[in-house]
Amino acid sequence: MKVEGHANLNRDDNSNAIINTSNSEYNNYISLRNKRRQKSNRIDNMENELKDLKDDINEIKNLLRALSNG
């Protein structure tokens, strides 16, 4: 059943849900979702790399302290 005033929207008779039948809108949604995931993954990777760098710096500092006390 078509939703009045919306060419790409249909109402499911069983669940009463509104369904968008536009392939281009669906493809746009998938594209945007993938871009958001990539951005989130990129940020997660950068945070992990920053943590690794901090750990490396602390290790270097500890080695320098040990050498200077040694």
Secondary structure by P-SEA (a helix, b strand, c coil): ccccccccccccccccbbbbccaaaaaaaaaaaaaaaaaaaaaaaaaaaaaaaaaaaaaaaaaaaaaaac
